[in-house]
Amino acid sequence: MPDATALRAQTAALLPQLTQTLGADFLEAVSSEDMDEVAMLPGGLPAAAELLLANGFTMLLDIGCTDHLPLTPRFEVSYHFLKFDLETNAPDGRINSTAPQVPARFRLRVFPDDLDPHVPSLAKLWPSADWAEREVWDFFGVRFDGHPDLRRILMPDDWAGHPLRKDYPLRGLDRRFTPGGRVGEVPPVITK
């Protein structure tokens, strides 16, 4: 099994490179016990992703979004990358599937504009980004520039708004709470 300390040293060595690559788009770098992360503005995402890919982070594990309302910046898009140590291969070059691997992990945190959130798409570098970016668009309204097919993935096509935003009404856009009730159809209340 690869030495976890050696893997951590490799990922920590990327922090100065990323800081230099990002330039004015760099916000913060953090090295913790299990993962390194870099916070940035959206303009630096393509360069940071290409640097990670060139350094062996071949798996984009997940893309997530957080709405920090009322704080600013409001939205945070998180990318989680994995790097597997291929030195555990068998001497003949085949992958040794019986040797357990501890992947190196890296997180990129992107903070788009509050009023019109746009982030560059990573679907060309990692095809696995396609549906995850569509999910973030569907639920939070963060647009991914250059995405091949940015449309709703879980909500109906005619759905208005983005339901995981903190300012989205709990009962939906057409079901706002009216003190004293409202006239019209209401789901039945079952009492026992």
Summary of the structure (lengths in Angstrom):
residues: 192
radius of gyration: 21.2
end to end distance: 59.4
largest distance: 75.8
contacts: 497
relative contact order: 0.14
helix: 26%
strand: 22%
